[in-house]
Amino acid sequence: MRAKKRYLIFRLHSDSPVGFQDMKSAVWNSVLNWLGDNEAPNADIHIVKNLWNGRQQTGFIRCHPKYVDQVKMALALVHQIGDQKVIFQTVRVSGTIKSGKGKAFAQQ
């Protein structure tokens, strides 16, 4: 049986655009610091690269349903990427990419 997953749709607020690799490393560092080396693999986190919109600074993170709140907290703890201050806003949690795209970005 296939494992279930949830998608966190987030928006990154910053003064200037942030690149995918910088955002990805900041998220991973925060998740590892918050969950630790033992729990982070259980969260099954995957930052979906082809859904990162560099212009709008929005993206998707896939995780295990049990760890949704933990991943949200790890995102909230990121305050700086490089030299610029940032804020991660969780827009929506969805079970599929299709419904996440449709409902989260229709609110804009």
Jmol script that loads the backbone (N, CA, C; Angstrom):
load data "model"
ATOM      1  N   MET A   1       0.838  -1.177   0.000  1.00  0.00           N
ATOM      2  CA  MET A   1       0.000   0.000   0.000  1.00  0.00           C
ATOM      3  C   MET A   1       0.887   1.246   0.000  1.00  0.00           C
ATOM      4  N   ARG A   2       0.486   2.229  -0.750  1.00  0.00           N
ATOM      5  CA  ARG A   2       1.252   3.456  -0.880  1.00  0.00           C
ATOM      6  C   ARG A   2       1.053   4.342   0.346  1.00  0.00           C
ATOM      7  N   ALA A   3       2.113   5.004   0.753  1.00  0.00           N
ATOM      8  CA  ALA A   3       2.028   5.912   1.899  1.00  0.00           C
ATOM      9  C   ALA A   3       1.309   7.197   1.500  1.00  0.00           C
ATOM     10  N   LYS A   4       0.517   7.729   2.422  1.00  0.00           N
ATOM     11  CA  LYS A   4      -0.167   8.997   2.162  1.00  0.00           C
ATOM     12  C   LYS A   4       0.817  10.144   2.275  1.00  0.00           C
ATOM     13  N   LYS A   5       0.460  11.271   1.681  1.00  0.00           N
ATOM     14  CA  LYS A   5       1.314  12.451   1.766  1.00  0.00           C
ATOM     15  C   LYS A   5       0.453  13.697   1.743  1.00  0.00           C
ATOM     16  N   ARG A   6       1.007  14.773   2.225  1.00  0.00           N
ATOM     17  CA  ARG A   6       0.344  16.068   2.209  1.00  0.00           C
ATOM     18  C   ARG A   6       1.281  17.076   1.559  1.00  0.00           C
ATOM     19  N   TYR A   7       0.696  18.081   0.940  1.00  0.00           N
ATOM     20  CA  TYR A   7       1.468  19.132   0.298  1.00  0.00           C
ATOM     21  C   TYR A   7       1.209  20.445   1.023  1.00  0.00           C
ATOM     22  N   LEU A   8       2.274  21.089   1.482  1.00  0.00           N
ATOM     23  CA  LEU A   8       2.180  22.415   2.075  1.00  0.00           C
ATOM     24  C   LEU A   8       2.480  23.425   0.988  1.00  0.00           C
ATOM     25  N   ILE A   9       1.549  24.297   0.724  1.00  0.00           N
ATOM     26  CA  ILE A   9       1.771  25.362  -0.247  1.00  0.00           C
ATOM     27  C   ILE A   9       2.189  26.587   0.551  1.00  0.00           C
ATOM     28  N   PHE A  10       3.327  27.164   0.199  1.00  0.00           N
ATOM     29  CA  PHE A  10       3.837  28.292   0.968  1.00  0.00           C
ATOM     30  C   PHE A  10       4.159  29.467   0.063  1.00  0.00           C
ATOM     31  N   ARG A  11       4.217  30.629   0.677  1.00  0.00           N
ATOM     32  CA  ARG A  11       4.636  31.852  -0.005  1.00  0.00           C
ATOM     33  C   ARG A  11       5.790  32.422   0.808  1.00  0.00           C
ATOM     34  N   LEU A  12       6.827  32.866   0.123  1.00  0.00           N
ATOM     35  CA  LEU A  12       8.005  33.431   0.763  1.00  0.00           C
ATOM     36  C   LEU A  12       7.985  34.943   0.572  1.00  0.00           C
ATOM     37  N   HIS A  13       7.940  35.674   1.671  1.00  0.00           N
ATOM     38  CA  HIS A  13       7.937  37.130   1.613  1.00  0.00           C
ATOM     39  C   HIS A  13       9.349  37.634   1.891  1.00  0.00           C
ATOM     40  N   SER A  14       9.886  38.434   0.964  1.00  0.00           N
ATOM     41  CA  SER A  14      11.227  39.003   1.122  1.00  0.00           C
ATOM     42  C   SER A  14      11.311  40.273   0.279  1.00  0.00           C
ATOM     43  N   ASP A  15      12.360  41.066   0.526  1.00  0.00           N
ATOM     44  CA  ASP A  15      12.536  42.305  -0.232  1.00  0.00           C
ATOM     45  C   ASP A  15      12.931  42.044  -1.680  1.00  0.00           C
ATOM     46  N   SER A  16      13.771  41.042  -1.889  1.00  0.00           N
ATOM     47  CA  SER A  16      14.178  40.696  -3.249  1.00  0.00           C
ATOM     48  C   SER A  16      13.994  39.189  -3.442  1.00  0.00           C
ATOM     49  N   PRO A  17      13.861  38.724  -4.681  1.00  0.00           N
ATOM     50  CA  PRO A  17      13.631  37.298  -4.930  1.00  0.00           C
ATOM     51  C   PRO A  17      14.751  36.413  -4.383  1.00  0.00           C
ATOM     52  N   VAL A  18      14.353  35.255  -3.883  1.00  0.00           N
ATOM     53  CA  VAL A  18      15.283  34.274  -3.333  1.00  0.00           C
ATOM     54  C   VAL A  18      15.353  33.108  -4.303  1.00  0.00           C
ATOM     55  N   GLY A  19      16.545  32.601  -4.548  1.00  0.00           N
ATOM     56  CA  GLY A  19      16.720  31.465  -5.447  1.00  0.00           C
ATOM     57  C   GLY A  19      16.265  30.163  -4.812  1.00  0.00           C
ATOM     58  N   PHE A  20      16.011  29.183  -5.676  1.00  0.00           N
ATOM     59  CA  PHE A  20      15.511  27.900  -5.196  1.00  0.00           C
ATOM     60  C   PHE A  20      16.506  27.219  -4.266  1.00  0.00           C
ATOM     61  N   GLN A  21      17.773  27.185  -4.642  1.00  0.00           N
ATOM     62  CA  GLN A  21      18.764  26.484  -3.823  1.00  0.00           C
ATOM     63  C   GLN A  21      18.929  27.122  -2.445  1.00  0.00           C
ATOM     64  N   ASP A  22      18.904  28.446  -2.377  1.00  0.00           N
ATOM     65  CA  ASP A  22      19.019  29.127  -1.085  1.00  0.00           C
ATOM     66  C   ASP A  22      17.808  28.823  -0.217  1.00  0.00           C
ATOM     67  N   MET A  23      16.618  28.847  -0.803  1.00  0.00           N
ATOM     68  CA  MET A  23      15.402  28.539  -0.071  1.00  0.00           C
ATOM     69  C   MET A  23      15.420  27.098   0.412  1.00  0.00           C
ATOM     70  N   LYS A  24      15.840  26.211  -0.454  1.00  0.00           N
ATOM     71  CA  LYS A  24      15.868  24.784  -0.122  1.00  0.00           C
ATOM     72  C   LYS A  24      16.816  24.505   1.032  1.00  0.00           C
ATOM     73  N   SER A  25      18.006  25.074   1.001  1.00  0.00           N
ATOM     74  CA  SER A  25      18.959  24.827   2.083  1.00  0.00           C
ATOM     75  C   SER A  25      18.469  25.425   3.405  1.00  0.00           C
ATOM     76  N   ALA A  26      17.793  26.572   3.357  1.00  0.00           N
ATOM     77  CA  ALA A  26      17.260  27.171   4.583  1.00  0.00           C
ATOM     78  C   ALA A  26      16.157  26.296   5.177  1.00  0.00           C
ATOM     79  N   VAL A  27      15.297  25.761   4.320  1.00  0.00           N
ATOM     80  CA  VAL A  27      14.222  24.884   4.807  1.00  0.00           C
ATOM     81  C   VAL A  27      14.795  23.615   5.405  1.00  0.00           C
ATOM     82  N   TRP A  28      15.755  22.992   4.724  1.00  0.00           N
ATOM     83  CA  TRP A  28      16.344  21.759   5.235  1.00  0.00           C
ATOM     84  C   TRP A  28      17.054  21.989   6.561  1.00  0.00           C
ATOM     85  N   ASN A  29      17.805  23.075   6.682  1.00  0.00           N
ATOM     86  CA  ASN A  29      18.490  23.363   7.937  1.00  0.00           C
ATOM     87  C   ASN A  29      17.497  23.565   9.070  1.00  0.00           C
ATOM     88  N   SER A  30      16.420  24.255   8.793  1.00  0.00           N
ATOM     89  CA  SER A  30      15.408  24.493   9.814  1.00  0.00           C
ATOM     90  C   SER A  30      14.709  23.194  10.227  1.00  0.00           C
ATOM     91  N   VAL A  31      14.384  22.349   9.264  1.00  0.00           N
ATOM     92  CA  VAL A  31      13.733  21.072   9.571  1.00  0.00           C
ATOM     93  C   VAL A  31      14.657  20.189  10.396  1.00  0.00           C
ATOM     94  N   LEU A  32      15.922  20.142  10.016  1.00  0.00           N
ATOM     95  CA  LEU A  32      16.867  19.315  10.776  1.00  0.00           C
ATOM     96  C   LEU A  32      17.065  19.843  12.188  1.00  0.00           C
ATOM     97  N   ASN A  33      17.100  21.160  12.347  1.00  0.00           N
ATOM     98  CA  ASN A  33      17.243  21.729  13.688  1.00  0.00           C
ATOM     99  C   ASN A  33      16.000  21.490  14.535  1.00  0.00           C
ATOM    100  N   TRP A  34      14.819  21.595  13.931  1.00  0.00           N
ATOM    101  CA  TRP A  34      13.574  21.465  14.686  1.00  0.00           C
ATOM    102  C   TRP A  34      13.246  20.000  15.000  1.00  0.00           C
ATOM    103  N   LEU A  35      13.327  19.123  13.987  1.00  0.00           N
ATOM    104  CA  LEU A  35      12.961  17.724  14.191  1.00  0.00           C
ATOM    105  C   LEU A  35      14.115  16.856  14.681  1.00  0.00           C
ATOM    106  N   GLY A  36      15.321  17.229  14.340  1.00  0.00           N
ATOM    107  CA  GLY A  36      16.474  16.420  14.721  1.00  0.00           C
ATOM    108  C   GLY A  36      16.793  15.382  13.664  1.00  0.00           C
ATOM    109  N   ASP A  37      17.946  14.770  13.823  1.00  0.00           N
ATOM    110  CA  ASP A  37      18.408  13.789  12.839  1.00  0.00           C
ATOM    111  C   ASP A  37      17.595  12.497  12.852  1.00  0.00           C
ATOM    112  N   ASN A  38      16.944  12.175  13.971  1.00  0.00           N
ATOM    113  CA  ASN A  38      16.182  10.933  14.050  1.00  0.00           C
ATOM    114  C   ASN A  38      14.776  11.057  13.481  1.00  0.00           C
ATOM    115  N   GLU A  39      14.127  12.194  13.659  1.00  0.00           N
ATOM    116  CA  GLU A  39      12.751  12.374  13.211  1.00  0.00           C
ATOM    117  C   GLU A  39      12.632  12.938  11.800  1.00  0.00           C
ATOM    118  N   ALA A  40      13.616  13.662  11.320  1.00  0.00           N
ATOM    119  CA  ALA A  40      13.534  14.286   9.993  1.00  0.00           C
ATOM    120  C   ALA A  40      13.302  13.268   8.868  1.00  0.00           C
ATOM    121  N   PRO A  41      13.968  12.112   8.873  1.00  0.00           N
ATOM    122  CA  PRO A  41      13.676  11.149   7.793  1.00  0.00           C
ATOM    123  C   PRO A  41      12.247  10.602   7.839  1.00  0.00           C
ATOM    124  N   ASN A  42      11.660  10.511   9.028  1.00  0.00           N
ATOM    125  CA  ASN A  42      10.288  10.006   9.145  1.00  0.00           C
ATOM    126  C   ASN A  42       9.278  10.984   8.549  1.00  0.00           C
ATOM    127  N   ALA A  43       9.622  12.262   8.503  1.00  0.00           N
ATOM    128  CA  ALA A  43       8.716  13.275   7.958  1.00  0.00           C
ATOM    129  C   ALA A  43       8.608  13.166   6.440  1.00  0.00           C
ATOM    130  N   ASP A  44       9.544  12.498   5.788  1.00  0.00           N
ATOM    131  CA  ASP A  44       9.530  12.270   4.337  1.00  0.00           C
ATOM    132  C   ASP A  44       9.338  13.582   3.564  1.00  0.00           C
ATOM    133  N   ILE A  45      10.191  14.557   3.856  1.00  0.00           N
ATOM    134  CA  ILE A  45      10.066  15.888   3.262  1.00  0.00           C
ATOM    135  C   ILE A  45      10.716  15.916   1.887  1.00  0.00           C
ATOM    136  N   HIS A  46       9.996  16.536   0.955  1.00  0.00           N
ATOM    137  CA  HIS A  46      10.507  16.725  -0.407  1.00  0.00           C
ATOM    138  C   HIS A  46      10.051  18.096  -0.890  1.00  0.00           C
ATOM    139  N   ILE A  47      10.985  18.942  -1.243  1.00  0.00           N
ATOM    140  CA  ILE A  47      10.663  20.260  -1.778  1.00  0.00           C
ATOM    141  C   ILE A  47      10.548  20.106  -3.287  1.00  0.00           C
ATOM    142  N   VAL A  48       9.373  20.355  -3.820  1.00  0.00           N
ATOM    143  CA  VAL A  48       9.078  20.090  -5.234  1.00  0.00           C
ATOM    144  C   VAL A  48       9.655  21.220  -6.081  1.00  0.00           C
ATOM    145  N   LYS A  49      10.730  20.899  -6.831  1.00  0.00           N
ATOM    146  CA  LYS A  49      11.458  21.920  -7.583  1.00  0.00           C
ATOM    147  C   LYS A  49      10.654  22.478  -8.757  1.00  0.00           C
ATOM    148  N   ASN A  50       9.966  21.619  -9.500  1.00  0.00           N
ATOM    149  CA  ASN A  50       9.272  22.118 -10.691  1.00  0.00           C
ATOM    150  C   ASN A  50       7.999  22.903 -10.359  1.00  0.00           C
ATOM    151  N   LEU A  51       7.629  22.982  -9.075  1.00  0.00           N
ATOM    152  CA  LEU A  51       6.489  23.804  -8.669  1.00  0.00           C
ATOM    153  C   LEU A  51       6.926  25.087  -7.967  1.00  0.00           C
ATOM    154  N   TRP A  52       8.226  25.366  -7.934  1.00  0.00           N
ATOM    155  CA  TRP A  52       8.736  26.606  -7.346  1.00  0.00           C
ATOM    156  C   TRP A  52       8.563  27.727  -8.359  1.00  0.00           C
ATOM    157  N   ASN A  53       7.855  28.769  -7.965  1.00  0.00           N
ATOM    158  CA  ASN A  53       7.649  29.927  -8.828  1.00  0.00           C
ATOM    159  C   ASN A  53       8.523  31.050  -8.281  1.00  0.00           C
ATOM    160  N   GLY A  54       9.642  31.307  -8.928  1.00  0.00           N
ATOM    161  CA  GLY A  54      10.591  32.306  -8.466  1.00  0.00           C
ATOM    162  C   GLY A  54      10.069  33.727  -8.529  1.00  0.00           C
ATOM    163  N   ARG A  55       9.156  33.981  -9.437  1.00  0.00           N
ATOM    164  CA  ARG A  55       8.602  35.327  -9.574  1.00  0.00           C
ATOM    165  C   ARG A  55       7.628  35.633  -8.432  1.00  0.00           C
ATOM    166  N   GLN A  56       6.720  34.699  -8.166  1.00  0.00           N
ATOM    167  CA  GLN A  56       5.740  34.893  -7.098  1.00  0.00           C
ATOM    168  C   GLN A  56       6.247  34.407  -5.743  1.00  0.00           C
ATOM    169  N   GLN A  57       7.398  33.723  -5.736  1.00  0.00           N
ATOM    170  CA  GLN A  57       8.000  33.185  -4.518  1.00  0.00           C
ATOM    171  C   GLN A  57       7.045  32.226  -3.803  1.00  0.00           C
ATOM    172  N   THR A  58       6.465  31.292  -4.565  1.00  0.00           N
ATOM    173  CA  THR A  58       5.571  30.287  -4.005  1.00  0.00           C
ATOM    174  C   THR A  58       6.107  28.910  -4.342  1.00  0.00           C
ATOM    175  N   GLY A  59       5.769  27.935  -3.500  1.00  0.00           N
ATOM    176  CA  GLY A  59       6.230  26.588  -3.745  1.00  0.00           C
ATOM    177  C   GLY A  59       5.458  25.552  -2.956  1.00  0.00           C
ATOM    178  N   PHE A  60       5.814  24.278  -3.174  1.00  0.00           N
ATOM    179  CA  PHE A  60       5.165  23.141  -2.546  1.00  0.00           C
ATOM    180  C   PHE A  60       6.201  22.319  -1.789  1.00  0.00           C
ATOM    181  N   ILE A  61       5.830  21.845  -0.612  1.00  0.00           N
ATOM    182  CA  ILE A  61       6.653  20.916   0.151  1.00  0.00           C
ATOM    183  C   ILE A  61       5.792  19.697   0.449  1.00  0.00           C
ATOM    184  N   ARG A  62       6.275  18.508   0.075  1.00  0.00           N
ATOM    185  CA  ARG A  62       5.565  17.270   0.362  1.00  0.00           C
ATOM    186  C   ARG A  62       6.060  16.705   1.687  1.00  0.00           C
ATOM    187  N   CYS A  63       5.139  16.212   2.514  1.00  0.00           N
ATOM    188  CA  CYS A  63       5.551  15.599   3.778  1.00  0.00           C
ATOM    189  C   CYS A  63       4.526  14.553   4.207  1.00  0.00           C
ATOM    190  N   HIS A  64       4.860  13.817   5.239  1.00  0.00           N
ATOM    191  CA  HIS A  64       3.979  12.813   5.831  1.00  0.00           C
ATOM    192  C   HIS A  64       2.875  13.534   6.597  1.00  0.00           C
ATOM    193  N   PRO A  65       1.631  13.049   6.559  1.00  0.00           N
ATOM    194  CA  PRO A  65       0.528  13.748   7.236  1.00  0.00           C
ATOM    195  C   PRO A  65       0.736  13.962   8.733  1.00  0.00           C
ATOM    196  N   LYS A  66       1.434  13.056   9.377  1.00  0.00           N
ATOM    197  CA  LYS A  66       1.672  13.159  10.814  1.00  0.00           C
ATOM    198  C   LYS A  66       2.579  14.340  11.164  1.00  0.00           C
ATOM    199  N   TYR A  67       3.400  14.787  10.206  1.00  0.00           N
ATOM    200  CA  TYR A  67       4.401  15.823  10.469  1.00  0.00           C
ATOM    201  C   TYR A  67       4.055  17.181   9.862  1.00  0.00           C
ATOM    202  N   VAL A  68       2.825  17.383   9.433  1.00  0.00           N
ATOM    203  CA  VAL A  68       2.445  18.645   8.804  1.00  0.00           C
ATOM    204  C   VAL A  68       2.677  19.827   9.750  1.00  0.00           C
ATOM    205  N   ASP A  69       2.213  19.709  10.983  1.00  0.00           N
ATOM    206  CA  ASP A  69       2.377  20.807  11.936  1.00  0.00           C
ATOM    207  C   ASP A  69       3.845  21.042  12.287  1.00  0.00           C
ATOM    208  N   GLN A  70       4.622  19.984  12.334  1.00  0.00           N
ATOM    209  CA  GLN A  70       6.049  20.118  12.629  1.00  0.00           C
ATOM    210  C   GLN A  70       6.776  20.849  11.501  1.00  0.00           C
ATOM    211  N   VAL A  71       6.419  20.541  10.263  1.00  0.00           N
ATOM    212  CA  VAL A  71       7.041  21.207   9.112  1.00  0.00           C
ATOM    213  C   VAL A  71       6.620  22.675   9.062  1.00  0.00           C
ATOM    214  N   LYS A  72       5.350  22.955   9.378  1.00  0.00           N
ATOM    215  CA  LYS A  72       4.897  24.351   9.442  1.00  0.00           C
ATOM    216  C   LYS A  72       5.706  25.130  10.473  1.00  0.00           C
ATOM    217  N   MET A  73       5.958  24.520  11.617  1.00  0.00           N
ATOM    218  CA  MET A  73       6.728  25.183  12.659  1.00  0.00           C
ATOM    219  C   MET A  73       8.174  25.416  12.203  1.00  0.00           C
ATOM    220  N   ALA A  74       8.751  24.434  11.535  1.00  0.00           N
ATOM    221  CA  ALA A  74      10.115  24.595  11.034  1.00  0.00           C
ATOM    222  C   ALA A  74      10.195  25.733  10.015  1.00  0.00           C
ATOM    223  N   LEU A  75       9.173  25.882   9.165  1.00  0.00           N
ATOM    224  CA  LEU A  75       9.143  26.994   8.211  1.00  0.00           C
ATOM    225  C   LEU A  75       9.022  28.330   8.940  1.00  0.00           C
ATOM    226  N   ALA A  76       8.222  28.359   9.982  1.00  0.00           N
ATOM    227  CA  ALA A  76       8.028  29.606  10.723  1.00  0.00           C
ATOM    228  C   ALA A  76       9.303  30.059  11.423  1.00  0.00           C
ATOM    229  N   LEU A  77      10.204  29.144  11.686  1.00  0.00           N
ATOM    230  CA  LEU A  77      11.445  29.484  12.380  1.00  0.00           C
ATOM    231  C   LEU A  77      12.508  30.083  11.466  1.00  0.00           C
ATOM    232  N   VAL A  78      12.295  30.053  10.162  1.00  0.00           N
ATOM    233  CA  VAL A  78      13.249  30.651   9.219  1.00  0.00           C
ATOM    234  C   VAL A  78      12.976  32.147   9.148  1.00  0.00           C
ATOM    235  N   HIS A  79      13.958  32.937   9.546  1.00  0.00           N
ATOM    236  CA  HIS A  79      13.801  34.389   9.532  1.00  0.00           C
ATOM    237  C   HIS A  79      14.777  35.082   8.592  1.00  0.00           C
ATOM    238  N   GLN A  80      15.781  34.343   8.145  1.00  0.00           N
ATOM    239  CA  GLN A  80      16.801  34.974   7.310  1.00  0.00           C
ATOM    240  C   GLN A  80      17.375  33.946   6.345  1.00  0.00           C
ATOM    241  N   ILE A  81      17.529  34.373   5.088  1.00  0.00           N
ATOM    242  CA  ILE A  81      18.209  33.566   4.077  1.00  0.00           C
ATOM    243  C   ILE A  81      19.299  34.445   3.509  1.00  0.00           C
ATOM    244  N   GLY A  82      20.524  34.046   3.733  1.00  0.00           N
ATOM    245  CA  GLY A  82      21.651  34.885   3.318  1.00  0.00           C
ATOM    246  C   GLY A  82      21.671  36.142   4.159  1.00  0.00           C
ATOM    247  N   ASP A  83      21.632  37.302   3.508  1.00  0.00           N
ATOM    248  CA  ASP A  83      21.640  38.582   4.206  1.00  0.00           C
ATOM    249  C   ASP A  83      20.269  39.227   4.311  1.00  0.00           C
ATOM    250  N   GLN A  84      19.255  38.605   3.722  1.00  0.00           N
ATOM    251  CA  GLN A  84      17.944  39.258   3.739  1.00  0.00           C
ATOM    252  C   GLN A  84      16.961  38.553   4.663  1.00  0.00           C
ATOM    253  N   LYS A  85      16.097  39.347   5.251  1.00  0.00           N
ATOM    254  CA  LYS A  85      15.073  38.831   6.147  1.00  0.00           C
ATOM    255  C   LYS A  85      13.909  38.294   5.319  1.00  0.00           C
ATOM    256  N   VAL A  86      13.373  37.144   5.761  1.00  0.00           N
ATOM    257  CA  VAL A  86      12.281  36.500   5.038  1.00  0.00           C
ATOM    258  C   VAL A  86      11.202  36.043   6.018  1.00  0.00           C
ATOM    259  N   ILE A  87      10.009  35.827   5.476  1.00  0.00           N
ATOM    260  CA  ILE A  87       8.896  35.267   6.241  1.00  0.00           C
ATOM    261  C   ILE A  87       8.253  34.192   5.374  1.00  0.00           C
ATOM    262  N   PHE A  88       8.108  32.981   5.923  1.00  0.00           N
ATOM    263  CA  PHE A  88       7.388  31.913   5.241  1.00  0.00           C
ATOM    264  C   PHE A  88       5.940  31.949   5.688  1.00  0.00           C
ATOM    265  N   GLN A  89       5.024  31.971   4.727  1.00  0.00           N
ATOM    266  CA  GLN A  89       3.601  31.934   5.011  1.00  0.00           C
ATOM    267  C   GLN A  89       3.038  30.655   4.413  1.00  0.00           C
ATOM    268  N   THR A  90       2.424  29.818   5.252  1.00  0.00           N
ATOM    269  CA  THR A  90       1.767  28.616   4.752  1.00  0.00           C
ATOM    270  C   THR A  90       0.400  29.018   4.231  1.00  0.00           C
ATOM    271  N   VAL A  91       0.182  28.842   2.937  1.00  0.00           N
ATOM    272  CA  VAL A  91      -1.061  29.257   2.300  1.00  0.00           C
ATOM    273  C   VAL A  91      -2.135  28.204   2.489  1.00  0.00           C
ATOM    274  N   ARG A  92      -1.760  26.930   2.315  1.00  0.00           N
ATOM    275  CA  ARG A  92      -2.745  25.860   2.354  1.00  0.00           C
ATOM    276  C   ARG A  92      -2.042  24.522   2.508  1.00  0.00           C
ATOM    277  N   VAL A  93      -2.757  23.549   3.039  1.00  0.00           N
ATOM    278  CA  VAL A  93      -2.304  22.165   3.074  1.00  0.00           C
ATOM    279  C   VAL A  93      -3.282  21.372   2.227  1.00  0.00           C
ATOM    280  N   SER A  94      -2.735  20.560   1.326  1.00  0.00           N
ATOM    281  CA  SER A  94      -3.573  19.841   0.379  1.00  0.00           C
ATOM    282  C   SER A  94      -3.136  18.385   0.290  1.00  0.00           C
ATOM    283  N   GLY A  95      -4.044  17.530  -0.168  1.00  0.00           N
ATOM    284  CA  GLY A  95      -3.727  16.125  -0.359  1.00  0.00           C
ATOM    285  C   GLY A  95      -3.165  15.832  -1.737  1.00  0.00           C
ATOM    286  N   THR A  96      -3.436  16.713  -2.695  1.00  0.00           N
ATOM    287  CA  THR A  96      -2.926  16.526  -4.059  1.00  0.00           C
ATOM    288  C   THR A  96      -2.369  17.849  -4.584  1.00  0.00           C
ATOM    289  N   ILE A  97      -1.508  17.744  -5.547  1.00  0.00           N
ATOM    290  CA  ILE A  97      -0.933  18.945  -6.156  1.00  0.00           C
ATOM    291  C   ILE A  97      -2.010  19.697  -6.930  1.00  0.00           C
ATOM    292  N   LYS A  98      -2.870  18.966  -7.630  1.00  0.00           N
ATOM    293  CA  LYS A  98      -3.902  19.591  -8.451  1.00  0.00           C
ATOM    294  C   LYS A  98      -4.846  20.457  -7.611  1.00  0.00           C
ATOM    295  N   SER A  99      -5.333  19.925  -6.502  1.00  0.00           N
ATOM    296  CA  SER A  99      -6.245  20.721  -5.674  1.00  0.00           C
ATOM    297  C   SER A  99      -5.499  21.851  -4.974  1.00  0.00           C
ATOM    298  N   GLY A 100      -4.232  21.625  -4.671  1.00  0.00           N
ATOM    299  CA  GLY A 100      -3.429  22.693  -4.057  1.00  0.00           C
ATOM    300  C   GLY A 100      -3.232  23.860  -4.991  1.00  0.00           C
ATOM    301  N   LYS A 101      -2.958  23.568  -6.254  1.00  0.00           N
ATOM    302  CA  LYS A 101      -2.798  24.639  -7.247  1.00  0.00           C
ATOM    303  C   LYS A 101      -4.108  25.369  -7.459  1.00  0.00           C
ATOM    304  N   GLY A 102      -5.189  24.627  -7.590  1.00  0.00           N
ATOM    305  CA  GLY A 102      -6.476  25.220  -7.918  1.00  0.00           C
ATOM    306  C   GLY A 102      -7.015  26.134  -6.828  1.00  0.00           C
ATOM    307  N   LYS A 103      -6.995  25.687  -5.590  1.00  0.00           N
ATOM    308  CA  LYS A 103      -7.614  26.450  -4.526  1.00  0.00           C
ATOM    309  C   LYS A 103      -6.682  27.486  -3.902  1.00  0.00           C
ATOM    310  N   ALA A 104      -5.428  27.165  -3.764  1.00  0.00           N
ATOM    311  CA  ALA A 104      -4.508  28.094  -3.091  1.00  0.00           C
ATOM    312  C   ALA A 104      -4.232  29.328  -3.938  1.00  0.00           C
ATOM    313  N   PHE A 105      -4.052  29.146  -5.240  1.00  0.00           N
ATOM    314  CA  PHE A 105      -3.679  30.278  -6.073  1.00  0.00           C
ATOM    315  C   PHE A 105      -4.892  30.978  -6.675  1.00  0.00           C
ATOM    316  N   ALA A 106      -6.084  30.415  -6.470  1.00  0.00           N
ATOM    317  CA  ALA A 106      -7.302  31.103  -6.905  1.00  0.00           C
ATOM    318  C   ALA A 106      -7.638  32.232  -5.931  1.00  0.00           C
ATOM    319  N   GLN A 107      -7.113  32.160  -4.702  1.00  0.00           N
ATOM    320  CA  GLN A 107      -7.381  33.171  -3.684  1.00  0.00           C
ATOM    321  C   GLN A 107      -6.569  34.443  -3.897  1.00  0.00           C
ATOM    322  N   GLN A 108      -5.579  34.424  -4.748  1.00  0.00           N
ATOM    323  CA  GLN A 108      -4.696  35.578  -4.928  1.00  0.00           C
ATOM    324  C   GLN A 108      -5.392  36.744  -5.549  1.00  0.00           C
TER     325      GLN A 108
END
end "model"
wireframe off; spacefill off
backbone 0.3
color backbone group
